[in-house]
Amino acid sequence: MIGIDIVQVSRITKAVERYGDRFLDKVFTVEELAYTKQKRRMGETLAGRFAAKEAFIKAIGKSIPWKEIHIQQEEGKPYILFNGQRYDNVSIAHEREYAVAIVQINQLL
């Protein structure tokens, strides 16, 4: 199964401006927030992770709480941890206006 999502970076930055920690704490894990705070363009990084979570939900075909999907990095490559299982087929790209992510899942959950 494959999931793909595109997010306008300004949509995520506006949500952060409007709802602050309430939005961030609902969608992102502590580790994800720590990672994004190290980045020069935090909005793009948040949007990329948001898109990856959406793509994962689309790939599995069912709704999941945001924070149960953990976007991690290893040697510059993103992967997802969900229910103790690692999913490596994740790609995230972003630029100033948009972030896009694609997730491929090879086995049913």
Gaussian input, Z-matrix of N, CA and C with variables (Angstrom, degrees):
# hf/3-21g

backbone

0 1
 N
 C     1     B1
 C     2     B2     1     A1
 N     3     B3     2     A2     1     D1
 C     4     B4     3     A3     2     D2
 C     5     B5     4     A4     3     D3
 N     6     B6     5     A5     4     D4
 C     7     B7     6     A6     5     D5
 C     8     B8     7     A7     6     D6
 N     9     B9     8     A8     7     D7
 C    10    B10     9     A9     8     D8
 C    11    B11    10    A10     9     D9
 N    12    B12    11    A11    10    D10
 C    13    B13    12    A12    11    D11
 C    14    B14    13    A13    12    D12
 N    15    B15    14    A14    13    D13
 C    16    B16    15    A15    14    D14
 C    17    B17    16    A16    15    D15
 N    18    B18    17    A17    16    D16
 C    19    B19    18    A18    17    D17
 C    20    B20    19    A19    18    D18
 N    21    B21    20    A20    19    D19
 C    22    B22    21    A21    20    D20
 C    23    B23    22    A22    21    D21
 N    24    B24    23    A23    22    D22
 C    25    B25    24    A24    23    D23
 C    26    B26    25    A25    24    D24
 N    27    B27    26    A26    25    D25
 C    28    B28    27    A27    26    D26
 C    29    B29    28    A28    27    D27
 N    30    B30    29    A29    28    D28
 C    31    B31    30    A30    29    D29
 C    32    B32    31    A31    30    D30
 N    33    B33    32    A32    31    D31
 C    34    B34    33    A33    32    D32
 C    35    B35    34    A34    33    D33
 N    36    B36    35    A35    34    D34
 C    37    B37    36    A36    35    D35
 C    38    B38    37    A37    36    D36
 N    39    B39    38    A38    37    D37
 C    40    B40    39    A39    38    D38
 C    41    B41    40    A40    39    D39
 N    42    B42    41    A41    40    D40
 C    43    B43    42    A42    41    D41
 C    44    B44    43    A43    42    D42
 N    45    B45    44    A44    43    D43
 C    46    B46    45    A45    44    D44
 C    47    B47    46    A46    45    D45
 N    48    B48    47    A47    46    D46
 C    49    B49    48    A48    47    D47
 C    50    B50    49    A49    48    D48
 N    51    B51    50    A50    49    D49
 C    52    B52    51    A51    50    D50
 C    53    B53    52    A52    51    D51
 N    54    B54    53    A53    52    D52
 C    55    B55    54    A54    53    D53
 C    56    B56    55    A55    54    D54
 N    57    B57    56    A56    55    D55
 C    58    B58    57    A57    56    D56
 C    59    B59    58    A58    57    D57
 N    60    B60    59    A59    58    D58
 C    61    B61    60    A60    59    D59
 C    62    B62    61    A61    60    D60
 N    63    B63    62    A62    61    D61
 C    64    B64    63    A63    62    D62
 C    65    B65    64    A64    63    D63
 N    66    B66    65    A65    64    D64
 C    67    B67    66    A66    65    D65
 C    68    B68    67    A67    66    D66
 N    69    B69    68    A68    67    D67
 C    70    B70    69    A69    68    D68
 C    71    B71    70    A70    69    D69
 N    72    B72    71    A71    70    D70
 C    73    B73    72    A72    71    D71
 C    74    B74    73    A73    72    D72
 N    75    B75    74    A74    73    D73
 C    76    B76    75    A75    74    D74
 C    77    B77    76    A76    75    D75
 N    78    B78    77    A77    76    D76
 C    79    B79    78    A78    77    D77
 C    80    B80    79    A79    78    D78
 N    81    B81    80    A80    79    D79
 C    82    B82    81    A81    80    D80
 C    83    B83    82    A82    81    D81
 N    84    B84    83    A83    82    D82
 C    85    B85    84    A84    83    D83
 C    86    B86    85    A85    84    D84
 N    87    B87    86    A86    85    D85
 C    88    B88    87    A87    86    D86
 C    89    B89    88    A88    87    D87
 N    90    B90    89    A89    88    D88
 C    91    B91    90    A90    89    D89
 C    92    B92    91    A91    90    D90
 N    93    B93    92    A92    91    D91
 C    94    B94    93    A93    92    D92
 C    95    B95    94    A94    93    D93
 N    96    B96    95    A95    94    D94
 C    97    B97    96    A96    95    D95
 C    98    B98    97    A97    96    D96
 N    99    B99    98    A98    97    D97
 C   100   B100    99    A99    98    D98
 C   101   B101   100   A100    99    D99
 N   102   B102   101   A101   100   D100
 C   103   B103   102   A102   101   D101
 C   104   B104   103   A103   102   D102
 N   105   B105   104   A104   103   D103
 C   106   B106   105   A105   104   D104
 C   107   B107   106   A106   105   D105
 N   108   B108   107   A107   106   D106
 C   109   B109   108   A108   107   D107
 C   110   B110   109   A109   108   D108
 N   111   B111   110   A110   109   D109
 C   112   B112   111   A111   110   D110
 C   113   B113   112   A112   111   D111
 N   114   B114   113   A113   112   D112
 C   115   B115   114   A114   113   D113
 C   116   B116   115   A115   114   D114
 N   117   B117   116   A116   115   D115
 C   118   B118   117   A117   116   D116
 C   119   B119   118   A118   117   D117
 N   120   B120   119   A119   118   D118
 C   121   B121   120   A120   119   D119
 C   122   B122   121   A121   120   D120
 N   123   B123   122   A122   121   D121
 C   124   B124   123   A123   122   D122
 C   125   B125   124   A124   123   D123
 N   126   B126   125   A125   124   D124
 C   127   B127   126   A126   125   D125
 C   128   B128   127   A127   126   D126
 N   129   B129   128   A128   127   D127
 C   130   B130   129   A129   128   D128
 C   131   B131   130   A130   129   D129
 N   132   B132   131   A131   130   D130
 C   133   B133   132   A132   131   D131
 C   134   B134   133   A133   132   D132
 N   135   B135   134   A134   133   D133
 C   136   B136   135   A135   134   D134
 C   137   B137   136   A136   135   D135
 N   138   B138   137   A137   136   D136
 C   139   B139   138   A138   137   D137
 C   140   B140   139   A139   138   D138
 N   141   B141   140   A140   139   D139
 C   142   B142   141   A141   140   D140
 C   143   B143   142   A142   141   D141
 N   144   B144   143   A143   142   D142
 C   145   B145   144   A144   143   D143
 C   146   B146   145   A145   144   D144
 N   147   B147   146   A146   145   D145
 C   148   B148   147   A147   146   D146
 C   149   B149   148   A148   147   D147
 N   150   B150   149   A149   148   D148
 C   151   B151   150   A150   149   D149
 C   152   B152   151   A151   150   D150
 N   153   B153   152   A152   151   D151
 C   154   B154   153   A153   152   D152
 C   155   B155   154   A154   153   D153
 N   156   B156   155   A155   154   D154
 C   157   B157   156   A156   155   D155
 C   158   B158   157   A157   156   D156
 N   159   B159   158   A158   157   D157
 C   160   B160   159   A159   158   D158
 C   161   B161   160   A160   159   D159
 N   162   B162   161   A161   160   D160
 C   163   B163   162   A162   161   D161
 C   164   B164   163   A163   162   D162
 N   165   B165   164   A164   163   D163
 C   166   B166   165   A165   164   D164
 C   167   B167   166   A166   165   D165
 N   168   B168   167   A167   166   D166
 C   169   B169   168   A168   167   D167
 C   170   B170   169   A169   168   D168
 N   171   B171   170   A170   169   D169
 C   172   B172   171   A171   170   D170
 C   173   B173   172   A172   171   D171
 N   174   B174   173   A173   172   D172
 C   175   B175   174   A174   173   D173
 C   176   B176   175   A175   174   D174
 N   177   B177   176   A176   175   D175
 C   178   B178   177   A177   176   D176
 C   179   B179   178   A178   177   D177
 N   180   B180   179   A179   178   D178
 C   181   B181   180   A180   179   D179
 C   182   B182   181   A181   180   D180
 N   183   B183   182   A182   181   D181
 C   184   B184   183   A183   182   D182
 C   185   B185   184   A184   183   D183
 N   186   B186   185   A185   184   D184
 C   187   B187   186   A186   185   D185
 C   188   B188   187   A187   186   D186
 N   189   B189   188   A188   187   D187
 C   190   B190   189   A189   188   D188
 C   191   B191   190   A190   189   D189
 N   192   B192   191   A191   190   D190
 C   193   B193   192   A192   191   D191
 C   194   B194   193   A193   192   D192
 N   195   B195   194   A194   193   D193
 C   196   B196   195   A195   194   D194
 C   197   B197   196   A196   195   D195
 N   198   B198   197   A197   196   D196
 C   199   B199   198   A198   197   D197
 C   200   B200   199   A199   198   D198
 N   201   B201   200   A200   199   D199
 C   202   B202   201   A201   200   D200
 C   203   B203   202   A202   201   D201
 N   204   B204   203   A203   202   D202
 C   205   B205   204   A204   203   D203
 C   206   B206   205   A205   204   D204
 N   207   B207   206   A206   205   D205
 C   208   B208   207   A207   206   D206
 C   209   B209   208   A208   207   D207
 N   210   B210   209   A209   208   D208
 C   211   B211   210   A210   209   D209
 C   212   B212   211   A211   210   D210
 N   213   B213   212   A212   211   D211
 C   214   B214   213   A213   212   D212
 C   215   B215   214   A214   213   D213
 N   216   B216   215   A215   214   D214
 C   217   B217   216   A216   215   D215
 C   218   B218   217   A217   216   D216
 N   219   B219   218   A218   217   D217
 C   220   B220   219   A219   218   D218
 C   221   B221   220   A220   219   D219
 N   222   B222   221   A221   220   D220
 C   223   B223   222   A222   221   D221
 C   224   B224   223   A223   222   D222
 N   225   B225   224   A224   223   D223
 C   226   B226   225   A225   224   D224
 C   227   B227   226   A226   225   D225
 N   228   B228   227   A227   226   D226
 C   229   B229   228   A228   227   D227
 C   230   B230   229   A229   228   D228
 N   231   B231   230   A230   229   D229
 C   232   B232   231   A231   230   D230
 C   233   B233   232   A232   231   D231
 N   234   B234   233   A233   232   D232
 C   235   B235   234   A234   233   D233
 C   236   B236   235   A235   234   D234
 N   237   B237   236   A236   235   D235
 C   238   B238   237   A237   236   D236
 C   239   B239   238   A238   237   D237
 N   240   B240   239   A239   238   D238
 C   241   B241   240   A240   239   D239
 C   242   B242   241   A241   240   D240
 N   243   B243   242   A242   241   D241
 C   244   B244   243   A243   242   D242
 C   245   B245   244   A244   243   D243
 N   246   B246   245   A245   244   D244
 C   247   B247   246   A246   245   D245
 C   248   B248   247   A247   246   D246
 N   249   B249   248   A248   247   D247
 C   250   B250   249   A249   248   D248
 C   251   B251   250   A250   249   D249
 N   252   B252   251   A251   250   D250
 C   253   B253   252   A252   251   D251
 C   254   B254   253   A253   252   D252
 N   255   B255   254   A254   253   D253
 C   256   B256   255   A255   254   D254
 C   257   B257   256   A256   255   D255
 N   258   B258   257   A257   256   D256
 C   259   B259   258   A258   257   D257
 C   260   B260   259   A259   258   D258
 N   261   B261   260   A260   259   D259
 C   262   B262   261   A261   260   D260
 C   263   B263   262   A262   261   D261
 N   264   B264   263   A263   262   D262
 C   265   B265   264   A264   263   D263
 C   266   B266   265   A265   264   D264
 N   267   B267   266   A266   265   D265
 C   268   B268   267   A267   266   D266
 C   269   B269   268   A268   267   D267
 N   270   B270   269   A269   268   D268
 C   271   B271   270   A270   269   D269
 C   272   B272   271   A271   270   D270
 N   273   B273   272   A272   271   D271
 C   274   B274   273   A273   272   D272
 C   275   B275   274   A274   273   D273
 N   276   B276   275   A275   274   D274
 C   277   B277   276   A276   275   D275
 C   278   B278   277   A277   276   D276
 N   279   B279   278   A278   277   D277
 C   280   B280   279   A279   278   D278
 C   281   B281   280   A280   279   D279
 N   282   B282   281   A281   280   D280
 C   283   B283   282   A282   281   D281
 C   284   B284   283   A283   282   D282
 N   285   B285   284   A284   283   D283
 C   286   B286   285   A285   284   D284
 C   287   B287   286   A286   285   D285
 N   288   B288   287   A287   286   D286
 C   289   B289   288   A288   287   D287
 C   290   B290   289   A289   288   D288
 N   291   B291   290   A290   289   D289
 C   292   B292   291   A291   290   D290
 C   293   B293   292   A292   291   D291
 N   294   B294   293   A293   292   D292
 C   295   B295   294   A294   293   D293
 C   296   B296   295   A295   294   D294
 N   297   B297   296   A296   295   D295
 C   298   B298   297   A297   296   D296
 C   299   B299   298   A298   297   D297
 N   300   B300   299   A299   298   D298
 C   301   B301   300   A300   299   D299
 C   302   B302   301   A301   300   D300
 N   303   B303   302   A302   301   D301
 C   304   B304   303   A303   302   D302
 C   305   B305   304   A304   303   D303
 N   306   B306   305   A305   304   D304
 C   307   B307   306   A306   305   D305
 C   308   B308   307   A307   306   D306
 N   309   B309   308   A308   307   D307
 C   310   B310   309   A309   308   D308
 C   311   B311   310   A310   309   D309
 N   312   B312   311   A311   310   D310
 C   313   B313   312   A312   311   D311
 C   314   B314   313   A313   312   D312
 N   315   B315   314   A314   313   D313
 C   316   B316   315   A315   314   D314
 C   317   B317   316   A316   315   D315
 N   318   B318   317   A317   316   D316
 C   319   B319   318   A318   317   D317
 C   320   B320   319   A319   318   D318
 N   321   B321   320   A320   319   D319
 C   322   B322   321   A321   320   D320
 C   323   B323   322   A322   321   D321
 N   324   B324   323   A323   322   D322
 C   325   B325   324   A324   323   D323
 C   326   B326   325   A325   324   D324

   B1=1.4249
   B2=1.5301
   B3=1.3095
   B4=1.4655
   B5=1.5178
   B6=1.3202
   B7=1.4607
   B8=1.5142
   B9=1.3094
   B10=1.4669
   B11=1.5247
   B12=1.3201
   B13=1.4545
   B14=1.5259
   B15=1.3186
   B16=1.4645
   B17=1.5307
   B18=1.3158
   B19=1.4614
   B20=1.5237
   B21=1.3043
   B22=1.4554
   B23=1.5321
   B24=1.3124
   B25=1.4634
   B26=1.5243
   B27=1.3211
   B28=1.4675
   B29=1.5305
   B30=1.3163
   B31=1.4711
   B32=1.5280
   B33=1.3217
   B34=1.4662
   B35=1.5297
   B36=1.3287
   B37=1.4681
   B38=1.5236
   B39=1.3236
   B40=1.4699
   B41=1.5241
   B42=1.3281
   B43=1.4691
   B44=1.5255
   B45=1.3327
   B46=1.4704
   B47=1.5248
   B48=1.3246
   B49=1.4703
   B50=1.5274
   B51=1.3102
   B52=1.4692
   B53=1.5312
   B54=1.3414
   B55=1.4663
   B56=1.5298
   B57=1.3257
   B58=1.4579
   B59=1.5161
   B60=1.3423
   B61=1.4609
   B62=1.5211
   B63=1.3233
   B64=1.4627
   B65=1.5362
   B66=1.3195
   B67=1.4671
   B68=1.5278
   B69=1.3130
   B70=1.4600
   B71=1.5247
   B72=1.3201
   B73=1.4621
   B74=1.5241
   B75=1.3127
   B76=1.4709
   B77=1.5281
   B78=1.3298
   B79=1.4650
   B80=1.5277
   B81=1.3339
   B82=1.4600
   B83=1.5287
   B84=1.3314
   B85=1.4617
   B86=1.5304
   B87=1.2968
   B88=1.4682
   B89=1.5255
   B90=1.3225
   B91=1.4666
   B92=1.5296
   B93=1.3311
   B94=1.4714
   B95=1.5229
   B96=1.3179
   B97=1.4712
   B98=1.5271
   B99=1.3248
   B100=1.4678
   B101=1.5312
   B102=1.3245
   B103=1.4613
   B104=1.5263
   B105=1.3227
   B106=1.4640
   B107=1.5155
   B108=1.3211
   B109=1.4660
   B110=1.5233
   B111=1.3240
   B112=1.4630
   B113=1.5334
   B114=1.3181
   B115=1.4592
   B116=1.5164
   B117=1.3060
   B118=1.4620
   B119=1.5256
   B120=1.3101
   B121=1.4683
   B122=1.5304
   B123=1.3011
   B124=1.4546
   B125=1.5366
   B126=1.3226
   B127=1.4626
   B128=1.5159
   B129=1.3269
   B130=1.4571
   B131=1.5234
   B132=1.3190
   B133=1.4628
   B134=1.5260
   B135=1.3252
   B136=1.4663
   B137=1.5289
   B138=1.3213
   B139=1.4591
   B140=1.5303
   B141=1.3120
   B142=1.4681
   B143=1.5168
   B144=1.3134
   B145=1.4654
   B146=1.5279
   B147=1.3186
   B148=1.4554
   B149=1.5347
   B150=1.3298
   B151=1.4655
   B152=1.5287
   B153=1.3292
   B154=1.4638
   B155=1.5341
   B156=1.3185
   B157=1.4631
   B158=1.5311
   B159=1.3304
   B160=1.4700
   B161=1.5297
   B162=1.3136
   B163=1.4673
   B164=1.5268
   B165=1.3247
   B166=1.4707
   B167=1.5280
   B168=1.3254
   B169=1.4685
   B170=1.5264
   B171=1.3167
   B172=1.4592
   B173=1.5256
   B174=1.3268
   B175=1.4632
   B176=1.5288
   B177=1.3228
   B178=1.4671
   B179=1.5224
   B180=1.3192
   B181=1.4482
   B182=1.5126
   B183=1.3277
   B184=1.4650
   B185=1.5195
   B186=1.3086
   B187=1.4616
   B188=1.5252
   B189=1.3207
   B190=1.4613
   B191=1.5214
   B192=1.3293
   B193=1.4739
   B194=1.5360
   B195=1.3190
   B196=1.4766
   B197=1.5182
   B198=1.3147
   B199=1.4681
   B200=1.5211
   B201=1.3272
   B202=1.4701
   B203=1.5246
   B204=1.3318
   B205=1.4645
   B206=1.5238
   B207=1.3216
   B208=1.4637
   B209=1.5229
   B210=1.3211
   B211=1.4631
   B212=1.5306
   B213=1.3207
   B214=1.4582
   B215=1.5221
   B216=1.3136
   B217=1.4691
   B218=1.5185
   B219=1.3145
   B220=1.4629
   B221=1.5172
   B222=1.3159
   B223=1.4603
   B224=1.5268
   B225=1.3426
   B226=1.4474
   B227=1.5192
   B228=1.3236
   B229=1.4632
   B230=1.5260
   B231=1.3586
   B232=1.4627
   B233=1.5259
   B234=1.3140
   B235=1.4538
   B236=1.5225
   B237=1.3214
   B238=1.4603
   B239=1.5204
   B240=1.3231
   B241=1.4625
   B242=1.5240
   B243=1.3336
   B244=1.4607
   B245=1.5181
   B246=1.3161
   B247=1.4687
   B248=1.5261
   B249=1.3100
   B250=1.4557
   B251=1.5133
   B252=1.3165
   B253=1.4560
   B254=1.5300
   B255=1.3098
   B256=1.4626
   B257=1.5274
   B258=1.3415
   B259=1.4600
   B260=1.5255
   B261=1.3300
   B262=1.4639
   B263=1.5288
   B264=1.3060
   B265=1.4602
   B266=1.5260
   B267=1.3225
   B268=1.4640
   B269=1.5290
   B270=1.3133
   B271=1.4572
   B272=1.5240
   B273=1.3315
   B274=1.4612
   B275=1.5258
   B276=1.3186
   B277=1.4661
   B278=1.5233
   B279=1.3220
   B280=1.4594
   B281=1.5196
   B282=1.3138
   B283=1.4476
   B284=1.5231
   B285=1.2639
   B286=1.4707
   B287=1.5268
   B288=1.3245
   B289=1.4648
   B290=1.5200
   B291=1.3340
   B292=1.4577
   B293=1.5209
   B294=1.3265
   B295=1.4675
   B296=1.5247
   B297=1.3135
   B298=1.4565
   B299=1.5262
   B300=1.3359
   B301=1.4611
   B302=1.5181
   B303=1.3178
   B304=1.4532
   B305=1.5224
   B306=1.3281
   B307=1.4597
   B308=1.5308
   B309=1.3291
   B310=1.4677
   B311=1.5191
   B312=1.3248
   B313=1.4682
   B314=1.5138
   B315=1.3278
   B316=1.4670
   B317=1.5252
   B318=1.3244
   B319=1.4622
   B320=1.5127
   B321=1.3044
   B322=1.4579
   B323=1.5051
   B324=1.3280
   B325=1.4636
   B326=1.5042
   A1=109.88
   A2=114.92
   A3=120.58
   A4=108.96
   A5=115.75
   A6=122.13
   A7=108.81
   A8=115.91
   A9=121.01
   A10=108.02
   A11=115.75
   A12=120.06
   A13=109.34
   A14=114.32
   A15=121.36
   A16=107.53
   A17=115.85
   A18=121.63
   A19=108.64
   A20=115.59
   A21=120.03
   A22=107.55
   A23=117.32
   A24=121.95
   A25=111.00
   A26=117.59
   A27=120.63
   A28=111.52
   A29=117.98
   A30=120.90
   A31=111.02
   A32=115.97
   A33=120.20
   A34=110.15
   A35=117.35
   A36=118.99
   A37=111.19
   A38=117.72
   A39=120.43
   A40=111.15
   A41=117.85
   A42=120.88
   A43=110.36
   A44=116.55
   A45=120.44
   A46=109.56
   A47=117.66
   A48=120.72
   A49=111.56
   A50=116.41
   A51=120.50
   A52=113.00
   A53=116.76
   A54=120.55
   A55=114.12
   A56=117.02
   A57=121.78
   A58=113.69
   A59=114.86
   A60=120.75
   A61=112.54
   A62=117.45
   A63=119.89
   A64=110.28
   A65=117.00
   A66=121.49
   A67=110.35
   A68=116.35
   A69=120.64
   A70=111.77
   A71=116.99
   A72=121.08
   A73=112.76
   A74=117.06
   A75=120.76
   A76=111.43
   A77=116.42
   A78=121.04
   A79=113.53
   A80=117.94
   A81=121.43
   A82=112.60
   A83=115.39
   A84=120.84
   A85=109.84
   A86=115.73
   A87=121.40
   A88=110.32
   A89=116.96
   A90=121.30
   A91=111.48
   A92=116.92
   A93=120.08
   A94=110.82
   A95=116.33
   A96=119.90
   A97=111.15
   A98=116.89
   A99=120.16
   A100=110.00
   A101=116.85
   A102=121.10
   A103=110.99
   A104=117.38
   A105=120.00
   A106=112.19
   A107=117.93
   A108=120.61
   A109=112.28
   A110=117.01
   A111=121.46
   A112=111.95
   A113=116.45
   A114=121.24
   A115=112.09
   A116=115.47
   A117=121.43
   A118=111.05
   A119=117.19
   A120=122.10
   A121=108.85
   A122=114.89
   A123=121.42
   A124=111.89
   A125=118.02
   A126=121.42
   A127=112.89
   A128=116.82
   A129=120.87
   A130=110.99
   A131=116.35
   A132=120.64
   A133=110.97
   A134=117.15
   A135=120.29
   A136=110.44
   A137=116.75
   A138=120.56
   A139=110.88
   A140=117.38
   A141=121.02
   A142=111.83
   A143=116.75
   A144=120.39
   A145=111.46
   A146=116.61
   A147=120.77
   A148=109.76
   A149=116.67
   A150=121.55
   A151=111.00
   A152=117.59
   A153=120.84
   A154=110.96
   A155=116.84
   A156=120.07
   A157=110.27
   A158=116.94
   A159=121.35
   A160=110.67
   A161=117.55
   A162=121.59
   A163=110.68
   A164=116.70
   A165=120.79
   A166=110.30
   A167=116.75
   A168=121.12
   A169=110.07
   A170=117.50
   A171=121.18
   A172=111.06
   A173=117.57
   A174=121.03
   A175=111.86
   A176=117.06
   A177=118.19
   A178=112.49
   A179=116.42
   A180=120.29
   A181=116.36
   A182=116.84
   A183=118.99
   A184=110.06
   A185=114.71
   A186=120.80
   A187=110.87
   A188=115.10
   A189=122.70
   A190=107.34
   A191=118.28
   A192=118.76
   A193=110.26
   A194=115.23
   A195=121.85
   A196=113.51
   A197=115.89
   A198=119.61
   A199=113.72
   A200=118.03
   A201=120.06
   A202=111.40
   A203=115.84
   A204=122.21
   A205=106.61
   A206=116.74
   A207=121.87
   A208=109.36
   A209=116.87
   A210=121.88
   A211=107.21
   A212=115.88
   A213=122.39
   A214=109.44
   A215=116.28
   A216=123.40
   A217=108.59
   A218=115.68
   A219=120.92
   A220=107.34
   A221=115.54
   A222=121.79
   A223=111.26
   A224=116.04
   A225=121.71
   A226=115.81
   A227=118.07
   A228=121.88
   A229=109.80
   A230=117.33
   A231=119.26
   A232=112.06
   A233=115.17
   A234=122.37
   A235=107.39
   A236=116.20
   A237=121.51
   A238=109.46
   A239=115.08
   A240=121.39
   A241=107.05
   A242=115.18
   A243=120.77
   A244=108.45
   A245=115.86
   A246=121.64
   A247=112.26
   A248=117.26
   A249=121.75
   A250=114.93
   A251=117.54
   A252=121.15
   A253=109.88
   A254=115.26
   A255=121.76
   A256=109.75
   A257=115.18
   A258=122.78
   A259=107.88
   A260=115.84
   A261=120.98
   A262=114.31
   A263=118.63
   A264=121.08
   A265=110.59
   A266=114.74
   A267=122.57
   A268=107.87
   A269=115.70
   A270=119.97
   A271=108.32
   A272=115.86
   A273=122.53
   A274=107.97
   A275=115.87
   A276=120.68
   A277=107.78
   A278=115.22
   A279=118.59
   A280=109.98
   A281=113.40
   A282=122.09
   A283=105.68
   A284=119.80
   A285=121.22
   A286=115.01
   A287=118.73
   A288=120.43
   A289=115.14
   A290=117.95
   A291=120.85
   A292=112.23
   A293=113.95
   A294=121.36
   A295=106.24
   A296=116.10
   A297=121.72
   A298=108.48
   A299=115.23
   A300=119.63
   A301=108.95
   A302=114.58
   A303=121.68
   A304=107.99
   A305=115.22
   A306=121.61
   A307=107.46
   A308=115.15
   A309=120.49
   A310=108.13
   A311=115.16
   A312=120.91
   A313=107.12
   A314=115.31
   A315=120.58
   A316=113.78
   A317=118.02
   A318=120.00
   A319=109.76
   A320=116.53
   A321=121.82
   A322=110.22
   A323=116.21
   A324=121.06
   A325=110.38
   D1=144.85
   D2=-179.06
   D3=-126.11
   D4=139.23
   D5=173.54
   D6=-127.81
   D7=143.12
   D8=178.54
   D9=-138.63
   D10=147.32
   D11=177.77
   D12=-150.78
   D13=146.60
   D14=174.56
   D15=-126.45
   D16=139.15
   D17=-177.08
   D18=-132.21
   D19=136.92
   D20=173.03
   D21=-77.76
   D22=123.82
   D23=-176.67
   D24=-55.79
   D25=-39.41
   D26=-178.39
   D27=-62.69
   D28=-29.85
   D29=177.42
   D30=-62.38
   D31=-41.31
   D32=-179.68
   D33=-73.56
   D34=-43.18
   D35=-179.81
   D36=-64.74
   D37=-35.53
   D38=176.46
   D39=-67.20
   D40=-37.40
   D41=176.85
   D42=-64.21
   D43=-39.44
   D44=177.91
   D45=-66.33
   D46=-44.13
   D47=179.09
   D48=-62.65
   D49=-40.86
   D50=-175.70
   D51=-78.16
   D52=-44.32
   D53=-172.81
   D54=-109.06
   D55=-13.04
   D56=176.15
   D57=55.66
   D58=-133.03
   D59=-176.00
   D60=-61.73
   D61=-27.87
   D62=179.83
   D63=-60.76
   D64=-42.99
   D65=176.63
   D66=-69.70
   D67=-50.44
   D68=-176.89
   D69=-58.47
   D70=-45.03
   D71=-177.79
   D72=-70.77
   D73=-23.52
   D74=178.37
   D75=-76.81
   D76=-34.71
   D77=-170.75
   D78=-101.73
   D79=-38.53
   D80=-169.46
   D81=-113.64
   D82=147.33
   D83=176.14
   D84=-78.78
   D85=165.64
   D86=177.62
   D87=-58.18
   D88=-42.57
   D89=-179.91
   D90=-65.04
   D91=-40.60
   D92=178.63
   D93=-63.78
   D94=-41.99
   D95=179.61
   D96=-66.53
   D97=-39.53
   D98=177.89
   D99=-62.03
   D100=-41.72
   D101=179.10
   D102=-64.12
   D103=-46.82
   D104=-176.42
   D105=-68.30
   D106=-30.94
   D107=179.91
   D108=-67.65
   D109=-18.40
   D110=177.24
   D111=-81.04
   D112=-13.97
   D113=-174.24
   D114=-87.35
   D115=146.10
   D116=179.89
   D117=-67.08
   D118=-38.84
   D119=178.73
   D120=-110.68
   D121=76.15
   D122=-174.60
   D123=-58.56
   D124=-39.73
   D125=-179.71
   D126=-59.08
   D127=-41.61
   D128=178.40
   D129=-65.62
   D130=-41.18
   D131=-179.61
   D132=-66.70
   D133=-43.38
   D134=176.68
   D135=-61.39
   D136=-43.80
   D137=179.93
   D138=-62.63
   D139=-38.98
   D140=177.91
   D141=-63.52
   D142=-42.29
   D143=178.18
   D144=-69.24
   D145=-37.71
   D146=175.72
   D147=-60.56
   D148=-46.52
   D149=179.04
   D150=-61.62
   D151=-38.73
   D152=179.38
   D153=-65.41
   D154=-40.37
   D155=177.47
   D156=-63.83
   D157=-43.86
   D158=177.31
   D159=-61.93
   D160=-43.59
   D161=179.87
   D162=-62.88
   D163=-39.35
   D164=178.32
   D165=-63.82
   D166=-44.87
   D167=178.55
   D168=-60.55
   D169=-41.90
   D170=178.55
   D171=-65.63
   D172=-37.79
   D173=-178.97
   D174=-66.83
   D175=-37.84
   D176=-178.96
   D177=-87.86
   D178=-16.51
   D179=173.48
   D180=76.84
   D181=23.22
   D182=175.57
   D183=-151.64
   D184=155.02
   D185=-178.00
   D186=-74.98
   D187=137.42
   D188=-179.55
   D189=-136.97
   D190=143.02
   D191=173.70
   D192=-58.47
   D193=136.93
   D194=-176.76
   D195=-49.61
   D196=-47.18
   D197=-171.68
   D198=-74.82
   D199=-7.26
   D200=174.79
   D201=-79.95
   D202=-13.09
   D203=177.98
   D204=-100.44
   D205=112.54
   D206=-176.19
   D207=-105.15
   D208=115.55
   D209=176.38
   D210=-90.56
   D211=119.44
   D212=-178.42
   D213=-120.01
   D214=170.75
   D215=178.05
   D216=-130.21
   D217=141.38
   D218=171.51
   D219=-142.38
   D220=118.46
   D221=-178.32
   D222=52.66
   D223=42.08
   D224=176.74
   D225=80.60
   D226=-2.96
   D227=-178.22
   D228=-107.31
   D229=128.24
   D230=179.24
   D231=-76.57
   D232=151.89
   D233=170.89
   D234=-148.57
   D235=166.65
   D236=-178.12
   D237=-117.44
   D238=136.86
   D239=169.59
   D240=-109.28
   D241=127.32
   D242=178.04
   D243=-146.12
   D244=125.86
   D245=-179.24
   D246=51.75
   D247=40.50
   D248=177.86
   D249=76.55
   D250=3.61
   D251=-179.86
   D252=-110.84
   D253=143.88
   D254=-179.13
   D255=-100.97
   D256=135.65
   D257=177.13
   D258=-121.35
   D259=113.51
   D260=-174.00
   D261=-91.92
   D262=-19.17
   D263=-175.67
   D264=-81.93
   D265=70.98
   D266=-177.17
   D267=-130.27
   D268=133.69
   D269=174.71
   D270=-133.53
   D271=132.76
   D272=179.42
   D273=-127.30
   D274=133.30
   D275=175.19
   D276=-135.89
   D277=146.04
   D278=176.80
   D279=-152.74
   D280=156.15
   D281=173.26
   D282=-143.17
   D283=-170.23
   D284=-170.43
   D285=-58.26
   D286=-34.07
   D287=-175.11
   D288=-103.09
   D289=-31.77
   D290=-173.89
   D291=-134.95
   D292=152.69
   D293=170.93
   D294=-127.40
   D295=142.07
   D296=-179.88
   D297=-134.81
   D298=146.95
   D299=177.28
   D300=-143.05
   D301=148.40
   D302=175.02
   D303=-132.73
   D304=139.26
   D305=-178.99
   D306=-132.08
   D307=132.32
   D308=175.10
   D309=-117.06
   D310=128.81
   D311=178.42
   D312=-115.30
   D313=125.36
   D314=-175.95
   D315=-91.98
   D316=-14.42
   D317=179.46
   D318=-133.70
   D319=153.53
   D320=177.61
   D321=-71.71
   D322=147.84
   D323=177.72
   D324=-84.79

